């Protein structure tokens, strides 16, 4: 049985007919051709399918397509800037080594975006909590957490390397990596 729905997808009004049993993941990938959202586990355990629905990160493999009626949906495709530039979160993942094989990256970035849109100054524990539903099989998560924190600093307007290091004494800066043994950095 089909059902008509209307919603906002990445800033565009969408009206379409759906089957009652379709998930949001199926609608996005199979019907609308937005393949940036990945299917990993299919049961809400891995976070690869994370999208933002009305400013909340959700697993689209569990979210029924019928439930998007009247809502605003953002997928990884919404982050593309018309100038060809990456979104600050995407650029931070590139700059900080947060991307490995790339399969989990769209879900990680969308979870990070949902957090940083509300709290660009999120601390490490808050970032860990926001990404807790996202699994990466390639990394130890350090680069991912660093990528989100750096993106938050940029989104908050705090781009100074010295300020970041002062806030987090564990931050390894390029300057500290380039110093010679025994040399004091001022």
Beta strands, then each sheet from edge to edge (+ up, - down):
strand 1: 2-9
strand 2: 12-19
strand 3: 50-53
strand 4: 56-59
strand 5: 72-74
sheet 1: 2+ 1- 5- 3+ 4-
end
